Amino acid sequence: MRVLQVSAEIYPLLKTGGLADVTGALPAALARAGCEPRVLLPGFPSILAGLSEATEVTSLHTSFGERTTLRLGHLSALGGLAAYVIDAPALYDRPGDPYLDESGQPHADNHRRFALLGQAASALAHGADPRWAPQVVHSHDWHAALANAYLALSGAGSRNHVRTVYTVHNLAYQGLFPPYLLPELRLPASAFTIDGLEFHGQVSFMKAGLAYADRVTTVSPSYAREIQTPEAGCGLDGLLRQRQVLLSGILNGVDNEVWNPGRDPHLVARYDVARLAGKARCKAALQAELGLEPEPKALLFGIVGRFAEQKGLPLLLAVLPDIVRLGGQLVLLGSGDAGLEQALRDAAAAHPAEVALRIGYDEPLAHRIFAATDVTLVPSRYEPCGLTQMYGLRYGSLPLVRRVGGLADTVVDCTLEDMADAVATGFVFDSFDADQMRRAVRRAFALYTRPAQWRAVQRRGMSQRFGWDDAARQYAALYRELVGP
């Protein structure tokens, strides 16, 4: 089964969030499941730098004039994975991150930059590479969503028996652009309808993915149900209910080679479920590194990710004084909303021995935080899947989460019943409410005073297996269902 995975980023070459972790780990798991995966990526400098043995496949003729070349090579950082990369310096070689310029604003030509990703996928489905053609094009999130529209509207899928799968990683980020850009996208005016990619008068890349794909998946079973409701559907719940028989949730996995405290090169001491002593050394080292009070008995909380309202940062700010008052400490790594960043800076300045903040993203530091902390905080308003709670479980950092999306699918609350049944793995609260989160924090402090019970929950969490092989088998079964024997 020849599968083309289409995405804007891939770990370890380019990462802004969990999307890269998924697209970096899934191809190898698909290969183990009997598929023949290749990836298609935009030619951002770090991706081109990681491409070896590259040869030119074809030139891509865009409607907006940039010179582009489609190259095929191998990504040594991903075990030699075969990769198509769009070499278009005018579109991809510039300051800023993949989506935002240096001032933090979306690049003005993002519609071109990511439409080209879809056009390249369509070209490969049309036979642009005479030696390899996909049977399934699997695109990820809004950046790659137009692949489904180009294939459906050109008829390439039906002529070449190419099927499409579209995975929603976060429905809230939709890729919305003004309708006058439609001709630049090489899409017919007939596509700009309520049944196509029109969304409240704008062109929606996300809606194109949802409307034109043969199958739609998202990254957890709970999120697949939630996005069919007005509360979580971001205005697209009607379309998702209409396509519900073609919609499924496949839980993301964790790359156990990358996230493994027993072999992690970023840690001062390695440990595993049977030998936990190294975790205390990691805690002491992080406290020293970040200038926290060197108190081994302090309950150390950590949060790694975007600083956004969606991630529950307002709840965290409301509960932070309670964490400090109860003798806890807090480590934060991430970036995002300027107001939230400033509020966190103020909190760190007010409590320098208890609160440490690092703005930006640092992959080795993220590993050290999961290894050092006792509790991983993920108090999200909504969470399609979430990976940090699974990293926390892997590293013996008990997740404290809101019961939503993938968080509900991966963490079991430390209730008396679940403790008695030996299934509890963390702390869960229901409403997006500071008082409910505060009570969950109090439960964490209470359990921490019972070391034997804490260790039992910690070891149970570390024994959970959220590897990619199960998800890959589900994707492979989906591909076979679409393509046939």
PEBELBEL-V345912 format. One line per field, one symbol per residue. phi: phi as a letter, one per 30 degrees, with the letter a starting at -180 (. if undefined). A space follows every 50 residues. Layout:
phi = ???
This chain:
phi = .dbcccadbadcdabcadedddddcdeddddddjccdbcbbdddeddddd cchdbdcaccccdcjddbbccbabcddciiedbcbdcbedcccadjcecc ddciceedcedddcddddddddddddjecdcabdcbcccbidecddeddd ddddiddddchccbbbcdcaddccicbddddedddhcdedddbddccdbh icdcdededddcddbcbbcaddddddddcedcdhicddddddcddccbcc decbddddcbddbdddcdbcabddbcedddddddddeddcidedcddddc cbbblddbeedidddeddceededddjcbbcbblaledddeddddddddd bddcbbbbdjbbeddedddddddcbccbdddbaebicddddeedcicddc bddahddddbbcdddedddddhbdbabbbcddbddddedddddddddddc eddeddddddddddbcdddddddddddddddddjd
